[in-house]
Amino acid sequence: MTWVNTILQGLLLGGIFAMAAGGLSLMFGVMRIANLAHGDLMILGGYAAAVSTLHLGVPVPLTVLVSMAVLGGLGYLLQRTLLDRAMALSELAPMMVTFGIAVMIPNALAEVFSNDAQPLNIGALGTASIELGGGLAIGWFPLLTVVAAVLVLTGLHLFLHRTQIGRITRATADDPEVVRLMGVDNLKIYALTTVISLVTVALAGTLYAMRQGGVTPYEGQLTVLFAFETVVIGGLGSLWGTLAGGLVLGVAQSAGAQISPDLPLLAGHVVFLLVLVFRPQGLFGRSVLA
Amino acid sequence: MTGLELHAVDAGYGDFQALFAISLHVAEGELLALVGANGAGKSTLLRIIAGSLRPFRGSIRFDGADIADLSDIRRARAGIGLVPEGRRLFPSLTVEENLRVGAGTGRKGRWDLKGVYEVLPLLAERRDRRAARLSGGEQQAVAIGRALMGNPRLLLLDEVSLGLAPVVVDQLYAALPDIRTSGTTVVLVEQDLSRTFAVADRLCCLLEGRIALSGLASALTRAQVTEAYFGTASVSAPEVTS
């Protein structure tokens, strides 16, 4: 029964990883940008939420929206001012830009808010759970996180496949020069992609901060690793793979923790490496954007 | 003046000049065929008209307006549709999705999914197939259909028949009269002289980036075109059919 519980908790943990990885996968799929700042932007999203309730008195549930709005706006500026130009330079330049941002964000946060955690307390929701009997319980909040992850990834999938803008986004991923011949500005599509990516990572970061009860500056260095591992395990370019990848990573970490408290990270990395060795295309890998 | 008008256009890539003092006029609803050997500058000329490439100098007017400074995006919205060399489909999208993206110009008109499927019936059966899994002829049909979905007033077709079996090319050309009934102006690049003479109102032969010969198709002979094609005065030059 302990192991059933372990797997269950792991699946619930995986929700956050999946959500964080969705935006990473989208940006890479459309623009071939490996966003190394994704984890730090996620933490920045957590800060936006925590700071808005601490200093501006925004009710905690609404901090999610504040965070999404702030990061969405930031995403637009980031794409328009830096990434568009970097993309015009070379294939590697955008990654270097995101690396720079990944260095700047945590240092700026530490400078402004110190290394102390910025609390983001969700009160009773943090501990409330549903008893399943037999010693099994599902926390309301982790459950909410998984539901949110499924909704986000489903939403992304429907957007990409059922709407005209979504189709155009996938077409832009295939050939940005040719969409211009159809009257489509590929740079606008890039901006939209980055906004969507950062809005979803803001949601992930806020839920992450809520789950931990607060957020500290340097956590992005770890979360970006989880996000990349999730994408690789699930398979690049497949949103369902991303969900599966998040859940697999969550279960691996949770199983590691069950064996020994030092093991969660190692267990996650080992599963990631095993996937790379035995199934490099990932569980649901395809060569094109889903 | 309506239609398309180029005046003294020089163009090229970097230091390399591919087109020299190109001036031509295509009236609205006309079909102009560009002929010429490989490397004569035909595709470059189409790219200049579509705006994918900026000319070094010269003016380009479309329906009386100077469009030389308009980006490729704005020209597409203004009704210039290019079927690019090598088809350039979106490989991960299905046939129907490729067509729908073509409607990105936001222009209304006679062409929608239904209309395109009627004129290019082979696409209707394959609408859910990924573009990467189509034969060359099917891909070319999608590329044409995709451009039509944008309801262009000027359609640029770059080597529609390249690498395709003659019977497939016949099917594609069968769609041309339908396309032209809506008053669409067409500029096409074609290597096959018999086909060119069969469809063109006007002919323009490029030789090493310069116009070697141009005029109404009805007023030109194959011998004249062949001569201009090779840049020789020899009347006994072989007939060009490929």
Interface residues (C-beta under 8 A of the other chain):
Chain A: Q164 R167 I168 R170 A171 A173 D174 D175 E177 V178 V179 R180 L181 M182 G183 V184 D185 V288 L289
Chain B: A50 S52 S71 D72 I73 R74 A76 R77 G81 L82 P84 R88 F90 P91 S92 L93 E97 N98 R100 V101 G102 A103 G104 T105 G106 R107 R146 A147 G150
